[in-house]
Amino acid sequence: MTIDLDQTPLHYGASYDELSVDGVVPRPHWSHLMESLRAIGSEELERRWGRAERRIRENGITYNIYSDPQGANRPWKIDVIPFLISAGEWRFIEAGIIQRAQLLSLILQDLYGSQQLLADDYFPPALLYANPAFLRPLVGVRVPAHSYLHMLAVDLARSPDGRWWVLSDRTQAPSGSGYALENRTIVSDVLPEAFRTSNVLRLASFFRAQRTALASMSQKDNPRIALLTPGPHNETYFEHSYLARYLGFTLVEGADLTVRDRCVYLKTVDGLEQIDVVLRRVDDSFCDPLELRSDSLLGVPGLVDAIVAGNVQVANALGSGLIETAAVMPFLPGLCNHLLGEKLKLPSVATWWCGQEYALDWVLNNLDSVVVKPAFPSRGMEPVFGAEIPQSEKRKFADQLRARPYEYVAQEQVALSTAPVWENGHLDSRSVVLRAYVLHTGSGWVAIPGGLVRVAEAKSSGNGSVVSMQRGGHSKDAWVLWDSPVDTFSMLRPRSEPLDLQRVERAVPSSVADNVFWLGRYVERAENIARITRTMISRVRRAEGAELGCLMRLHGCLETRYSKMPKRKAPTALELEQELISVLTDIKRPDSLASTLSEVSRVGGNVRERLSTDMIFLLGKLRDSVQIDPGSQLLEYPALLTACLELLSAFSGMERENITRGFGWLFMSIGRRLERAIFLARQLREITTPLAEDDWSLLECLLEVADSSMAYRTRYYTTLQPLALMDVLMADKKNPRSLDFQLDHLADLYEKLPRHGVEELKAMREALTLLRAIDLRKLSYPLPGASTVPEDTEGLARLERYFRDMEVLLRSWSNNLSARYFSHARSLPITIGQ
């Protein structure tokens, strides 16, 4: 078995200083930048950087650090001082990473093909067959352009003697190139003079090559390309969204795609559209729950079958994560000689796979000088620094390694080089790692000039630092200072050239329509809960007897299945009070206001790239609007609810005035009207049962909940009667809070959707016709204290059945809308009773 027998640990002194040799005089390729920074001055640099940080926040550039208090909206951290690479040094790095990409692609091609490397003893079978990333269903499947790797990311570090070493390879879904592009945009804007006069190699040609390479994977002239993302909760979701817009691809999640007849289709509100190429950012095993990982909610059922049939091309090819393990590194020098007939240009940091007996012995004898990691990253083990293991635990850890040695790999603990960073108005230094990217164009390999520089959060210690974005690190732009003219191509049209005006609406994926539909519903649901509970809280302390019964009927309009009140006896005012607090603040209760607002934030976050900055800010405020101290008094809640309703009103204003009237707005508005209609039907049903004189206060409550008190009083003054209230809340075509208004608008909005169902539209129109056929003047409603009591109450019974049928219709209508536009399943016939 061919391995690198000569690899020995490097013996480090002080870390390599990227800026200078002696800590005073800058290296030649740093001199111009340092002069430019001195010319700008610290005050001006701070002012410019403050502007850049505002841009980062306003553009929503984020990176999610798991379990971080700042959550999914943590701003991306960039250092204003770029990392400089000289032309000669870049030529060496570029040649090394391109060779590495060729080598790794050939290894994958063999391991998923003839497996001759195993037969010839160049690759250990245990390292292949024990690896969970080896996807057996993909063995023998052809890959696009005969390369498993569309893109490779290589993490590089410089040793104290100035040499570059490879720390790791990212082969399945390498991230960071989009952040590198955004870093370049921001830093070149902060330092325009230095950038313009430094002859920096541009990045746009790399992304142009990527777009061309992906398009060439398909045999079609204008292939449909999708970028598959795990979704908004992924740490690099901003990058996925940013690259999709920049390259002109459709951003999709697994739920957006479906496989029919071994072809992959995008579910849109216009119907199914075939996808030809998928640029994936989902890890291998999660891509297909049918063939790979059955518990995955991120993938596309049947994707592997579509790949095998050759009906879709996926980059990077599924299964490429097989060699993402550092355990492969000891074998690369021999494999390079065997497959390419060349010496490995960029060596890997000293690495030992413990699956070999001599390597295990060496690691156990030198534990203090290595970092032990899982050989297979999917195991989820954190790196263990041998020098930090307590002496009393070392024997136990050694036994753990001996028990399953093939699951562990050890690497030398690297002393990383340091580069200048701008911190608190002056220059400091931090440890850095360069992530470089190589792209397969279909006919060869190209590297992005520079890449993404990751910076340690803390100052480097004597034995190196951990550089990780997940551990709070930040990033730098990398400038390759070229020694000849540079290509100034840009993917963006120059400002001096006029744009072609267009008003073509882009396709709306079904998941986007689904999210904005439910955003509308949850916002309206939150408003109804807030209005009902505010009305009840202001009365519950003084309620008793009949009035307490009225409040219970109002509570019934919530139709909650999670009530905390006793079910076998009439509740007391105190029990109802505790129930209201639960309805407001219990985040674990699905029908609570807090839970509903959390859902508003969740579905809004799923489509944040389609919402304005103001609306995203408003959704965040809504999520936090019902947080209150546990010791607060009930009387404090109405003010909290009023503030919450003000935010919900602001959302309504933005929906009406700020959102383009496209399909997204249609679904959001349909969601709001549908939810309001359901609540209205439920509330109106409460008064189809004749009210006793003691129940009359329910009418005032219903008017207050519907925010229609003034509409009622301008017509009927202060005399409250059930039929008059129905006239305002049910039949008034001009009242935006009436049931007639909701049904009329639902029908009009639905008719504007593509592929709308004839039966669904007919059912809504029939429901509206039936509503308008109801003549409230002909209904007999018993009034308290009247001299005659009407004998015929059948009209009220029919009206009660109509409202019940209306609720059933609206829910069925919603299900059919979901089936037609969101899941693309068959809808069921619906009607409303006569």
C-alpha positions in Angstrom: 0.0 0.0 0.0 1.6 3.3 -1.2 1.8 5.9 1.5 4.0 8.9 2.2 6.7 7.3 4.5 8.7 10.6 4.6 6.0 12.7 6.3 7.3 14.0 9.6 5.9 16.8 11.8 7.2 20.3 11.2 9.1 21.8 14.2 7.7 25.2 14.5 9.3 28.3 15.9 7.4 31.6 15.8 4.4 31.9 13.4 5.0 33.3 9.9 4.1 37.0 9.7 2.4 37.7 6.4 2.9 41.5 6.7 6.6 41.7 7.5 9.8 39.8 8.1 11.0 41.7 11.2 7.7 43.1 12.5 8.6 46.6 11.2 9.3 46.8 7.5 6.4 45.5 5.3 7.1 42.8 2.7 7.4 44.2 -0.8 3.9 43.2 -1.9 2.4 44.8 1.2 4.2 48.2 0.9 1.7 49.9 -1.4 -1.4 48.9 0.7 0.2 50.1 3.9 1.1 53.4 2.3 -2.5 53.7 1.1 -3.9 53.0 4.6 -1.6 55.7 6.1 -2.8 58.2 3.5 -6.5 57.4 4.4 -5.9 57.7 8.1 -7.6 55.9 10.9 -10.5 58.3 11.4 -11.5 58.1 7.7 -11.0 54.4 7.6 -13.3 54.0 10.6 -15.9 56.2 8.9 -15.8 54.1 5.8 -15.9 50.9 7.7 -19.0 52.1 9.6 -20.7 52.7 6.3 -19.7 49.1 5.2 -21.1 47.6 8.4 -24.4 49.4 7.8 -24.5 47.9 4.3 -23.9 44.5 5.7 -26.9 44.8 8.0 -29.1 46.4 5.4 -28.4 43.8 2.8 -29.0 41.0 5.3 -25.5 39.4 4.9 -25.6 36.8 7.6 -23.8 33.7 8.8 -25.6 31.5 11.3 -23.5 30.4 14.3 -25.4 27.5 15.8 -26.6 28.0 19.4 -25.5 31.6 19.2 -27.7 34.2 21.0 -27.7 36.3 17.9 -29.4 33.4 16.1 -29.8 33.0 12.3 -29.5 36.7 11.6 -26.0 37.2 12.9 -24.2 39.7 10.6 -21.4 38.4 8.5 -18.0 39.6 9.9 -15.5 41.0 7.5 -12.1 42.6 8.2 -11.4 45.7 6.2 -7.7 44.9 5.6 -7.3 42.5 2.6 -5.0 39.5 2.6 -2.3 40.0 -0.1 -0.8 37.3 -2.3 2.0 38.1 -4.7 1.8 37.0 -8.3 4.6 34.4 -8.1 3.2 32.9 -4.9 -0.3 32.7 -6.5 1.1 30.8 -9.5 2.5 28.2 -7.2 -0.7 27.9 -5.2 -2.9 27.8 -8.4 -0.8 25.0 -9.9 -0.9 23.0 -6.7 -4.7 23.2 -6.1 -5.4 22.5 -9.8 -3.2 19.4 -9.6 -5.0 18.4 -6.4 -8.4 18.8 -8.0 -7.3 16.6 -11.0 -6.0 14.0 -8.6 -9.0 13.8 -6.3 -11.4 13.6 -9.3 -9.5 10.7 -10.7 -9.5 8.9 -7.3 -13.3 9.4 -7.1 -13.7 8.1 -10.6 -11.8 4.9 -9.8 -13.5 4.3 -6.4 -17.0 4.6 -8.0 -15.8 2.8 -11.1 -13.4 -0.1 -11.6 -11.8 0.2 -8.1 -8.4 -0.7 -9.6 -6.7 1.4 -6.9 -8.0 -1.1 -4.3 -6.8 -4.1 -6.4 -3.4 -2.6 -6.8 -3.0 -1.7 -3.1 -2.9 2.0 -3.6 -6.0 2.7 -1.5 -7.0 0.7 1.7 -10.4 -1.1 1.3 -11.2 -0.4 4.9 -11.0 3.3 4.3 -13.5 2.9 1.5 -16.0 0.4 2.8 -16.1 1.7 6.4 -16.8 5.3 5.2 -20.5 6.3 5.5 -19.9 8.8 2.7 -19.4 5.9 0.2 -22.7 5.8 -1.6 -23.2 2.4 -3.0 -26.2 3.3 -5.2 -23.9 5.6 -7.2 -21.3 3.0 -8.1 -20.9 2.9 -11.9 -23.1 5.9 -12.5 -21.8 8.3 -15.1 -21.0 11.8 -14.0 -21.1 15.1 -16.0 -17.9 16.0 -18.0 -16.3 12.8 -16.5 -15.5 14.7 -13.3 -17.0 14.1 -9.9 -15.9 17.5 -8.8 -17.5 20.6 -10.3 -15.8 22.7 -7.6 -13.2 21.9 -5.0 -12.3 24.0 -1.9 -8.9 23.6 -0.4 -8.0 25.0 3.0 -4.4 26.2 3.1 -2.1 27.3 5.9 1.4 28.7 5.8 4.0 27.2 8.1 6.7 29.3 9.9 9.2 28.6 7.2 6.9 30.2 4.6 5.6 27.0 2.9 2.0 26.4 2.1 0.3 23.2 3.4 -3.1 21.7 2.8 -5.2 21.4 6.0 -8.4 19.9 4.4 -10.4 19.4 1.2 -14.1 20.2 0.7 -15.4 18.0 -2.0 -19.1 17.5 -1.7 -20.7 20.9 -1.3 -17.9 23.5 -0.8 -19.1 26.8 0.6 -17.6 30.3 0.8 -17.1 31.4 -2.8 -20.2 33.6 -2.6 -18.9 35.2 0.6 -15.5 35.8 -1.1 -17.4 37.6 -3.9 -19.3 39.7 -1.4 -16.1 40.4 0.6 -14.5 41.7 -2.6 -17.5 44.0 -3.3 -17.4 45.5 0.2 -13.7 45.9 0.7 -13.1 47.3 -2.8 -15.8 49.9 -2.0 -14.1 50.8 1.3 -10.6 51.0 -0.2 -11.3 52.0 -3.8 -7.9 53.9 -4.3 -5.8 50.9 -3.1 -7.8 48.4 -5.1 -7.7 50.4 -8.3 -3.9 50.9 -8.1 -2.9 47.4 -6.8 -3.6 45.6 -10.1 -5.8 43.0 -8.3 -7.0 39.9 -10.2 -10.8 40.1 -10.6 -13.3 37.4 -9.5 -16.0 37.8 -12.1 -14.4 35.7 -14.8 -14.4 32.7 -12.4 -18.1 33.0 -11.8 -18.7 33.5 -15.5 -16.8 30.2 -16.1 -18.9 28.5 -13.4 -22.2 29.6 -15.1 -20.9 28.4 -18.5 -19.7 25.1 -17.0 -23.0 24.3 -15.4 -24.9 25.2 -18.5 -22.7 22.9 -20.6 -23.5 19.9 -18.4 -26.9 19.7 -20.1 -27.5 19.0 -23.8 -30.1 21.7 -24.0 -29.5 25.2 -25.4 -31.1 27.0 -22.4 -31.0 24.6 -19.5 -32.9 25.3 -16.3 -30.3 25.4 -13.5 -31.3 25.3 -9.8 -29.2 25.9 -6.7 -30.4 23.4 -4.1 -30.1 24.8 -0.5 -30.9 23.1 2.8 -33.0 26.2 3.6 -32.9 29.4 5.7 -31.6 27.7 8.8 -28.4 26.7 7.2 -25.4 28.7 8.3 -24.5 29.8 4.7 -28.0 30.4 3.4 -27.2 34.0 2.6 -24.5 32.8 0.2 -26.9 30.4 -1.5 -29.4 33.2 -2.1 -26.7 35.6 -3.2 -25.1 33.2 -5.7 -28.4 32.2 -7.1 -29.2 35.8 -7.9 -25.7 36.6 -9.1 -25.6 33.6 -11.5 -29.2 33.8 -12.6 -30.2 30.4 -11.1 -33.4 29.4 -9.3 -32.9 29.0 -5.5 -34.8 25.8 -4.4 -35.2 23.6 -1.4 -35.8 19.9 -1.6 -39.5 20.4 -1.1 -39.6 22.6 -4.2 -38.6 19.7 -6.5 -40.3 16.6 -7.4 -39.4 13.6 -9.5 -41.9 12.4 -12.2 -41.0 9.7 -14.7 -37.3 9.9 -13.6 -37.1 13.6 -14.4 -36.7 16.4 -11.9 -39.3 19.2 -11.9 -39.6 22.5 -10.1 -43.0 23.0 -8.5 -44.1 26.5 -9.4 -47.5 28.3 -9.2 -47.5 28.0 -13.0 -47.1 24.2 -12.9 -44.1 21.8 -13.1 -41.0 23.0 -14.9 -38.2 20.6 -15.7 -34.8 21.1 -14.0 -31.7 20.1 -16.1 -28.8 20.9 -13.7 -28.7 21.1 -9.9 -25.9 22.9 -8.2 -26.2 21.4 -4.7 -25.4 22.8 -1.3 -26.9 19.8 0.5 -24.6 17.1 1.8 -24.5 13.8 -0.2 -26.5 11.5 2.1 -29.3 14.1 2.6 -30.1 14.5 -1.1 -32.5 11.6 -1.6 -34.5 10.1 1.3 -35.5 7.1 -0.8 -32.1 5.8 -1.8 -29.8 7.4 0.8 -30.7 8.8 4.2 -34.4 8.0 5.0 -34.8 10.6 7.7 -33.7 13.5 5.5 -36.2 16.3 5.0 -33.8 18.3 2.8 -33.5 16.1 -0.3 -35.6 15.1 -3.3 -37.2 11.6 -3.2 -36.2 9.9 -6.4 -33.2 12.2 -7.2 -30.8 9.3 -7.4 -33.0 7.5 -9.9 -33.2 10.6 -12.1 -29.4 10.8 -12.0 -29.0 7.2 -12.9 -31.4 7.7 -15.9 -29.2 10.7 -17.0 -32.2 13.1 -16.9 -30.5 15.5 -14.5 -26.9 16.5 -13.8 -25.8 17.3 -10.3 -22.7 19.2 -9.2 -20.8 18.2 -7.3 -21.7 14.6 -8.2 -23.4 12.7 -5.4 -20.8 10.6 -3.5 -18.0 13.1 -3.8 -17.9 13.5 -0.1 -16.1 10.1 0.1 -12.7 11.8 0.0 -13.5 14.8 2.2 -11.9 12.8 5.0 -8.4 13.8 6.1 -7.6 10.0 6.3 -7.0 10.1 2.5 -4.1 12.6 2.9 -1.3 10.1 3.7 -2.0 8.2 0.5 -2.1 11.3 -1.9 1.7 11.5 -2.7 1.7 7.9 -3.9 -1.6 8.2 -5.7 -0.3 11.4 -7.4 2.7 9.6 -8.7 0.6 6.6 -9.8 -2.3 8.5 -11.5 -0.6 11.7 -12.7 3.0 10.7 -12.9 3.9 13.8 -10.9 5.1 14.7 -7.5 2.4 16.3 -5.3 3.0 20.0 -5.5 1.1 21.1 -2.4 1.7 18.7 0.5 -0.8 18.0 3.1 -0.1 18.7 6.7 1.3 15.6 8.4 -1.6 13.2 8.8 -1.9 9.6 10.2 -4.9 7.4 9.6 -5.1 5.2 12.7 -6.5 2.3 10.7 -2.9 1.3 10.0 -1.0 -0.3 12.9 2.2 1.6 12.6 0.3 4.9 12.3 -1.7 4.2 15.4 1.4 3.4 17.4 3.0 6.6 16.3 0.0 8.7 17.3 -0.2 7.1 20.7 3.5 7.7 21.3 3.2 11.3 20.2 -0.2 12.3 21.4 0.8 15.6 22.8 1.8 16.9 19.3 -1.3 16.0 17.3 -5.0 16.8 17.0 -7.3 13.7 16.8 -10.3 14.0 14.6 -13.0 11.6 13.2 -11.8 9.9 10.1 -15.4 10.2 8.8 -16.8 13.7 9.4 -20.4 12.4 9.7 -19.5 10.9 13.1 -19.8 14.4 14.6 -16.9 14.2 16.9 -15.1 17.4 18.0 -11.3 17.6 17.5 -9.3 16.5 20.5 -6.0 18.3 21.1 -3.7 15.6 22.6 -1.7 18.2 24.7 -4.9 19.3 26.4 -6.1 15.8 27.5 -5.6 15.4 31.3 -2.9 12.9 32.2 -5.5 10.8 34.0 -7.6 10.6 30.9 -4.9 9.7 28.4 -5.0 6.0 29.0 -8.8 5.9 28.5 -8.5 7.9 25.3 -5.8 5.6 24.0 -8.1 2.6 24.7 -10.8 4.4 22.7 -8.5 4.7 19.7 -7.4 1.1 19.9 -11.0 -0.1 20.1 -12.0 1.4 16.7 -8.7 2.8 15.2 -10.1 3.1 11.6 -12.5 5.7 12.8 -9.8 8.2 13.8 -7.2 10.3 12.1 -4.5 12.4 13.7 -3.0 15.6 12.3 -0.1 17.7 13.3 -1.2 20.8 15.3 -0.4 23.6 13.0 1.1 27.0 14.0 -0.8 29.3 11.6 0.6 32.4 10.0 -0.7 35.7 11.1 -2.0 38.7 9.1 -3.0 42.3 10.0 -6.6 43.0 11.0 -8.3 46.3 11.8 -9.6 46.3 15.3 -10.7 49.1 17.6 -9.1 51.8 15.3 -5.7 50.2 15.0 -3.9 47.2 13.4 -3.6 43.9 15.2 -2.7 40.4 14.0 -4.7 37.2 13.9 -4.1 33.7 12.6 -5.5 33.0 9.1 -6.4 30.1 6.8 -6.9 30.6 3.1 -9.7 28.7 1.4 -9.0 28.5 -2.3 -11.5 27.2 -5.0 -10.9 25.2 -8.2 -13.6 24.9 -10.9 -13.9 22.2 -13.6 -15.0 23.9 -16.8 -15.7 20.8 -18.8 -12.4 21.1 -20.6 -10.0 21.9 -17.8 -9.6 23.5 -14.4 -9.5 27.2 -13.3 -9.0 28.6 -9.8 -10.6 31.6 -8.3 -7.9 34.2 -7.9 -7.5 34.4 -4.1 -10.5 33.0 -2.3 -11.9 33.3 1.2 -9.6 34.1 4.1 -10.8 33.0 7.5 -9.5 34.7 10.6 -9.3 33.4 14.1 -11.3 35.3 16.7 -8.6 35.2 19.4 -4.9 36.0 19.1 -2.7 33.1 18.1 -1.2 31.1 20.9 2.2 29.4 20.6 0.8 26.2 19.2 -1.7 27.6 16.7 -5.3 28.6 16.8 -8.6 27.1 15.7 -10.0 29.1 12.8 -13.7 28.5 12.4 -16.6 30.6 11.4 -18.8 28.5 13.7 -16.5 29.5 16.6 -16.9 33.2 16.0 -14.2 33.8 13.5 -14.5 36.3 10.7 -13.2 36.7 7.1 -11.0 38.7 4.8 -10.9 39.5 1.1 -7.9 38.0 -0.7 -6.1 40.1 -3.2 -3.8 38.5 -5.8 -1.5 41.3 -6.9 -0.8 40.5 -10.6 2.3 41.5 -12.5 0.6 41.9 -15.9 -2.7 43.4 -17.2 -5.8 42.0 -15.5 -9.2 41.1 -17.0 -11.7 43.7 -15.9 -14.8 41.7 -17.0 -17.8 42.1 -14.6 -20.9 40.1 -14.4 -22.7 43.4 -13.6 -23.6 45.7 -16.4 -21.6 49.0 -16.2 -23.6 52.0 -14.9 -22.8 53.9 -18.1 -24.8 51.4 -20.2 -28.6 51.7 -20.2 -30.6 48.7 -19.0 -33.3 47.0 -21.1 -36.5 47.7 -19.3 -38.6 44.7 -18.4 -41.6 43.7 -16.3 -41.5 40.0 -16.6 -42.3 38.3 -13.4 -39.9 35.5 -12.5 -41.3 32.0 -11.7 -42.5 31.7 -8.1 -41.6 28.3 -6.6 -44.4 26.6 -4.8 -42.6 26.7 -1.5 -42.4 30.5 -1.7 -46.1 30.8 -2.5 -46.8 28.4 0.4 -44.7 30.5 2.8 -46.3 33.8 1.9 -49.7 32.3 2.0 -49.1 31.1 5.5 -47.4 34.4 6.4 -50.7 36.1 5.5 -52.7 33.5 7.5 -50.5 33.6 10.6 -50.5 37.4 10.6 -54.3 37.5 10.4 -54.6 34.7 13.0 -52.3 36.7 15.4 -54.5 39.8 15.0 -57.7 37.8 15.8 -56.1 36.3 18.9 -54.8 39.6 20.0 -58.2 41.4 19.5 -60.2 38.6 21.3 -57.9 38.4 24.2 -57.6 42.2 24.6 -61.4 42.4 24.7 -61.6 39.7 27.3 -58.8 40.9 29.5 -60.4 44.3 30.0 -63.5 42.6 31.3 -62.5 39.4 33.0 -61.5 40.8 36.4 -65.0 42.2 37.0 -66.9 39.4 35.2 -69.3 37.2 37.0 -72.4 35.2 36.2 -73.9 36.1 32.8 -71.0 38.3 31.8 -68.5 35.5 32.5 -70.7 33.3 30.3 -70.4 35.9 27.5 -66.7 35.9 27.8 -66.6 32.1 27.6 -68.6 32.3 24.4 -66.1 34.8 23.1 -63.3 32.5 24.1 -65.1 29.7 22.2 -64.4 31.7 19.0 -60.8 30.7 19.4 -61.9 27.0 19.1 -58.8 26.0 21.0 -57.9 22.4 21.7 -55.3 23.3 24.2 -57.4 25.0 26.9 -56.1 25.0 30.4 -59.6 25.3 32.0 -61.5 22.5 33.6 -63.7 20.7 31.2 -66.4 19.3 33.6 -67.5 22.5 35.3 -68.0 26.1 34.6 -64.7 28.0 35.1 -64.2 30.7 37.6 -63.0 34.2 36.6 -59.5 33.3 38.0 -59.3 30.2 35.8 -60.3 32.1 32.8 -57.7 34.7 33.6 -55.0 32.1 33.7 -56.3 30.7 30.5 -55.9 34.1 28.8 -52.4 34.4 30.0 -51.6 31.0 28.6 -53.2 31.9 25.3 -51.0 35.0 25.1 -47.6 33.9 26.3 -47.3 30.0 26.3 -44.8 29.5 23.4 -45.3 25.7 23.6 -49.0 26.0 23.0 -49.6 25.9 19.2 -52.7 28.2 19.3 -51.1 30.9 21.5 -50.3 34.4 20.4 -46.6 33.9 21.2 -46.5 30.6 19.1 -48.4 32.2 16.2 -46.0 35.2 16.1 -43.1 32.7 16.2 -44.6 31.1 13.1 -45.0 34.5 11.5 -41.2 35.0 12.0 -40.4 31.5 10.8 -42.3 31.6 7.5 -41.2 35.2 7.0 -37.6 34.1 7.5 -38.1 31.4 4.8 -38.7 34.1 2.2 -36.6 36.8 3.7 -34.8 37.3 0.3 -38.1 38.4 -1.2 -39.1 40.8 1.6 -38.0 44.4 2.1 -35.6 45.3 4.9 -38.4 47.2 6.7 -40.7 44.1 6.6 -38.0 41.8 7.9 -37.3 44.3 10.8 -41.1 44.4 11.5 -41.3 40.6 11.6 -38.5 40.5 14.2 -40.3 43.1 16.3 -43.6 41.1 16.1 -41.8 37.9 17.2 -40.7 39.7 20.4 -43.8 41.8 21.0 -45.5 39.5 23.6 -42.5 38.9 25.7 -43.4 40.0 29.3 -41.9 39.5 32.7 -43.5 36.5 34.6 -44.4 38.7 37.5 -46.4 41.2 35.4 -50.0 42.0 36.4 -52.9 41.1 34.1 -53.7 44.8 33.7 -50.4 45.3 31.9 -51.4 43.0 29.1 -53.8 45.3 27.2 -51.0 47.8 26.6 -48.8 45.0 25.3 -51.6 43.8 23.0 -52.3 47.3 21.7 -48.6 47.6 20.8 -48.7 44.2 19.1 -51.8 45.3 17.1 -50.0 48.4 16.0 -47.2 46.3 14.6 -49.8 44.1 12.8 -51.4 47.1 11.4 -48.0 48.3 10.1 -47.6 44.9 8.4 -51.0 45.4 6.8 -50.0 48.8 5.5 -46.8 47.4 4.1 -48.7 44.6 2.4 -51.0 47.0 0.7 -48.6 49.8 -0.1 -45.1 48.2 -0.4 -45.4 44.8 -2.1 -45.5 44.5 -5.9 -48.8 43.0 -7.0 -47.3 39.7 -8.2 -48.2 36.1 -7.4 -46.5 36.4 -4.0 -48.8 39.2 -3.0 -51.8 37.3 -4.3 -51.1 34.3 -2.1 -50.4 36.5 0.9 -53.6 38.4 0.5 -55.6 35.2 -0.1 -54.2 33.8 3.1 -55.2 36.9 5.1 -58.7 37.0 3.6 -59.2 33.3 4.1 -58.2 33.4 7.7 -60.4 36.5 8.4 -63.4 34.8 6.7 -63.0 31.7 8.9 -62.9 33.8 12.1 -65.9 35.9 11.0 -68.0 32.8 10.2 -67.1 31.4 13.6 -67.9 34.7 15.5 -71.2 35.2 13.6 -72.3 31.7 14.4 -72.2 32.6 18.1 -75.2 34.9 17.8 -77.3 32.6 15.6 -78.4 31.1 18.9 -80.9 33.6 20.4 -79.3 35.8 23.2 -80.8 36.3 26.6 -80.8 39.8 28.0 -77.8 38.9 30.2 -75.9 37.8 27.0 -76.3 41.2 25.2 -72.8 42.4 26.1 -71.5 39.7 23.7 -72.6 42.0 20.8 -70.4 44.8 22.1 -67.5 42.4 22.4 -67.9 41.1 18.8 -68.0 44.6 17.4 -64.8 45.5 19.4 -63.0 42.3 18.2 -64.0 43.1 14.6 -62.9 46.8 15.0 -66.3 47.8 13.6 -67.8 49.7 16.5 -67.7 53.0 14.6 -69.1 51.5 11.5 -72.0 50.2 13.6 -72.7 53.3 15.6 -72.7 55.7 12.5 -75.6 53.6 11.3 -77.4 52.4 14.3 -76.1 54.7 17.1 -75.8 52.9 20.5 -78.7 50.5 20.2 -77.2 47.0 20.0 -79.2 44.3 18.2 -78.0 41.0 16.7 -79.5 41.4 13.2 -78.0 44.9 12.9 -74.6 43.5 14.0 -74.9 40.8 11.3 -75.7 43.4 8.8 -72.4 45.2 9.5 -70.2 42.1 10.0 -71.8 39.7 7.4 -73.6 41.6 4.6 -71.9 45.0 4.3 -70.0 45.0 1.0 -68.1 48.1 1.9 -66.9 47.0 5.3 -63.4 45.5 5.0 -64.2 43.5 8.1 -67.4 41.9 6.8 -67.8 38.3 5.5 -69.2 39.5 2.2 -66.0 41.6 1.7 -63.8 38.6 2.3 -65.6 36.2 0.0 -65.8 38.8 -2.8 -62.1 39.5 -2.6 -61.1 35.9 -2.3 -62.9 35.1 -5.5 -61.3 38.0 -7.3 -57.8 37.3 -6.0 -58.1 33.6 -6.8 -59.3 34.3 -10.3 -56.0 36.1 -11.0 -53.9 33.1 -10.2 -52.6 30.9 -13.1 -54.3 27.5 -13.5 -57.0 28.4 -11.0 -59.5 25.7 -10.4 -62.9 26.2 -12.0 -64.7 24.2 -9.3 -63.0 26.2 -6.5 -63.9 29.5 -8.1 -67.4 28.4 -8.6 -67.7 27.2 -5.0 -66.6 30.6 -3.7 -68.9 32.5 -6.0 -71.8 30.2 -5.0 -71.0 30.8 -1.3 -71.1 34.6 -1.9 -74.4 34.3 -3.9 -75.9 32.4 -1.0 -74.7 35.0 1.5 -76.2 37.8 -0.5 -79.5 35.9 -0.9 -79.9 36.0 2.9 -82.4 38.8 3.7 -81.8 39.7 7.3 -85.0 41.8 7.4 -87.0 38.7 7.0 -85.4 36.9 9.9 -87.2 36.7 13.2 -84.9 37.3 16.2 -86.3 37.2 19.7 -85.5 40.5 21.5 -85.5 40.7 25.4 -88.4 42.5 26.8 -90.4 42.5 23.4 -94.2 42.2 23.7 -94.3 39.3 21.2 -91.9 36.4 20.9 -91.4 35.2 17.3 -92.4 31.5 16.9 -90.3 30.9 13.7 -86.6 30.5 14.5 -85.9 28.2 11.6 -84.3 31.1 9.7 -81.7 31.4 12.5 -81.1 27.6 12.3 -80.5 27.8 8.6 -78.1 30.7 9.1 -76.2 28.8 11.7 -75.9 25.8 9.3 -74.7 28.3 6.6 -71.9 29.5 8.9 -70.9 26.0 9.7 -70.9 25.0 6.1 -68.9 28.1 5.3 -66.2 27.1 7.7 -66.0 23.7 6.1 -66.0 25.2 2.7 -63.2 27.6 3.5 -61.0 24.9 5.0 -61.6 22.5 2.1 -61.0 25.4 -0.3 -57.7 26.1 1.4 -56.7 22.4 1.1 -57.5 22.4 -2.6 -55.5 25.6 -3.1 -52.5 23.9 -1.3 -52.9 20.8 -3.4 -53.0 22.7 -6.7 -50.2 25.2 -6.1 -48.0 23.9 -3.3 -47.9 20.1 -3.4 -49.2 19.7 -7.0 -51.5 16.9 -5.9 -55.1 16.2 -6.9 -57.8 18.4 -5.4 -61.2 17.2 -4.2 -64.6 18.5 -5.2 -66.1 21.0 -2.8 -69.6 22.5 -2.4 -71.4 24.5 0.1 -74.8 23.3 1.5 -78.0 25.1 0.6 
